[in-house]
């Protein structure tokens, strides 16, 4: 699909979440997180929180279409950017834990798509006027990540094991990854905005390769993390439709009702 505005992005993501919940497709995990971020951005636009709401609508539409294009390419013939192929390629892997699926989506969408969308929204010198509103989204992401993390805790009771072995997962790695990756994306957007078409093609290729390498590290970590992930997976909720529904309702649920660390979710 191709979105024309942020409403289309929200609707498109909601459709993917519904279909994924119906079909038991893990693609709904990241789509549920992304839908809630987009709803919060739309609310901020309507509330006049951005310097240029119309521009942010265009920005989020470009950003959403990057995801839809990758999703459609994968569904069509398993093609698309390398980093998205890495993420989508694990959807049928029952051994991949929930937080890995989320991080794989975050990695591809921020480390590749975000800079491209920003540069398209603000080509040339216009990119500098986007900085303030670009940074405001970090606060929105932090709120959604915290809510989704609370839900993941309820779905994955032993996730804290990764903290104890120093892997820094849950809200800390999610929040850190988002903020650090978005800062890198901003500098890559500055680069892309000033490049020729040939130069942009080479830069996008480099960003995709780098994001694909990071995806492999997320998907197949070494050391003590691997057996820890196996232990975590053994206690996770394995009802995919129930997990998708729980994640998709994270922002609408009071924090004390999102699951909480160690509280299993039925389904």
Secondary structure, 3 states (H helix, E strand, C coil): CCCCCHHHHHHHHHHHHHHHHHHCCCHHHHHHHHHHHHHHHHHHHHCCCCCCHHHHHHHHHHHHHHHHHHHHHHHHHCCCCHHHHHHHCCCCCCCCCHHHHHHHHHHHHHHHHHHHHHHHHCCHHHHHHHHHHHHHHHHHHHHHHHHHHHHHHHHCCCCHHHHHCCCCCHHHHHHHHHHHHHHHHHHHHHHHHCCCHHHHHHHHHHHHHHHHHHHHHHHCCCCHHHHHHHHHHHHCCCCHHHHHHHHHCHHHCCHHHCCCCCCCCCC
